[in-house]
Amino acid sequence: MLALVVSAAGIATLVKAQGPGATAAAPIAEPPVSAAPGGQDGACVPASLEERAARVLVVGLPGVTASSEPIVTEVLDVGVGGVLVTEPNVVSSAQMSQLVSDLRALAGRPLLVSAGEESGRVATFRDVFGATPSARTLAARSTPSQVEEIAGEIGSKLAALGIDLDFAPVVDLDAGPAGGIIGDRSFSAEPAEAAEYGLAWARGLAGAGVHPTAKHFPGHGRVIADTHLELPLVDAGLDELRESDLVPFVELIDAGVPVIMLDHIAYRVFDPDLPASLSPKAYAFLRELGFEGVAITDSVGMGAVNLRWPFPEAAVLAISAGADAVLTTDGTQALGMRDALVEAVRSGRLPESRLDEAAGRMAALAGDDSQTLVCRSIELPALTPTSPGG
């Protein structure tokens, strides 16, 4: 993997988040700065603050099945970095392919199109692709190489529809009831096995040209409460987490996974009053583990966040804490979230360098030129599939 380095301009220090119990994170190195044409004496001129702020947003399109619907224009005019496809958006493969093609054409720039296509009960395209066994069942019945092949087949189907980012695999540990919040979405409760099968799934997607996402950092399996409804608290110490929940994440980070999703669970070892998705200490620890890719929140419309912080405030807290992307299923919130980020920079609450780091990583993930957007050339880790016979 290629390491980010400290720029000539120094390092970006995160401000103290303004939510309950928030603390400042350790400094995070900026991506390297490179001059580009466009300014006086050849100095680089970044994109507008509004454009940079919008790029860190990934939003759903509630009820949309065709690009002619008004919310499509609204969301694309905001300039979001990505859209999330969910089950209500899907009618057929032909319809979905047309919708995604239209979205990209209307955006007029690289646009991440994402979905939450796991195996088993969480599958956006079940009615199009057909049902697949749960992760738990796959691990019990198949070898890692077979799982990589299955994931590759799903990845190829996603790519054919124009989906380039999948919020999978789940690498949480869980041996509880199959229908639990994680349950059979987990490959295993045993760290090494969950890591092996999670990596196989990620490699299968990557081999098909789809960015995989390891979730839900730093580990959701200890929690039985539903974060759609409340903010749970994990008391486990860091040593205990290192020996269990974190094992799969460390292995996928070392392999080059490009995206990690943070959960809406509070951890006493980080910030007991903040979900990991809004915790400066959680993001700082993720970077200490060597992760150089895109860190994205789980949907901030979930109750663990949204019952305490409105969408615009959640966006500011997340990016300030260290997130590179803020996810919500509700695209009608995009404008308010973007404008809150802009105001946070202008007021000094959010360092512009922190926003640029996040926007630059999102641009790189989308295949855009991060230097044109933020005057920094950014390279992300890349996960490669297993070589034949490997």
HELIX and SHEET records of a PDB file:
HELIX    1   1 GLN A   40  GLY A   42  5                                   3    
HELIX    2   2 LEU A   49  ALA A   54  1                                   6    
HELIX    3   3 PRO A   70  VAL A   78  1                                   9    
HELIX    4   4 GLU A   87  ASN A   89  5                                   3    
HELIX    5   5 SER A   93  ALA A  107  1                                  15    
HELIX    6   6 ARG A  126  PHE A  129  1                                   4    
HELIX    7   7 ALA A  135  ARG A  141  1                                   7    
HELIX    8   8 PRO A  144  LEU A  161  1                                  18    
HELIX    9   9 GLY A  183  ARG A  185  5                                   3    
HELIX   10  10 PRO A  191  GLY A  207  1                                  17    
HELIX   11  11 LEU A  238  GLU A  243  1                                   6    
HELIX   12  12 LEU A  246  ALA A  255  1                                  10    
HELIX   13  13 ALA A  276  LEU A  278  5                                   3    
HELIX   14  14 PRO A  280  GLU A  288  1                                   9    
HELIX   15  15 GLY A  303  ASN A  306  1                                   4    
HELIX   16  16 PHE A  311  ALA A  321  1                                  11    
HELIX   17  17 GLY A  331  GLN A  333  5                                   3    
HELIX   18  18 ALA A  334  SER A  347  1                                  14    
HELIX   19  19 GLU A  352  ALA A  366  1                                  15    
HELIX   20  20 SER A  370  VAL A  374  1                                   5    
SHEET    1   A 5 LEU A 165  ASP A 166  0                                        
SHEET    2   A 5 LEU A 112  ALA A 115  1                                        
SHEET    3   A 5 GLY A  82  VAL A  85  1                                        
SHEET    4   A 5 LEU A  57  GLY A  60  1                                        
SHEET    5   A 5 VAL A 326  THR A 328  1                                        
SHEET    1   B 3 THR A 213  PHE A 217  0                                        
SHEET    2   B 3 VAL A 259  LEU A 262  1                                        
SHEET    3   B 3 VAL A 294  THR A 297  1                                        
SHEET    1   C 2 LEU A 233  VAL A 234  0                                        
SHEET    2   C 2 ALA A 266  TYR A 267  1                                        
END                                                                             
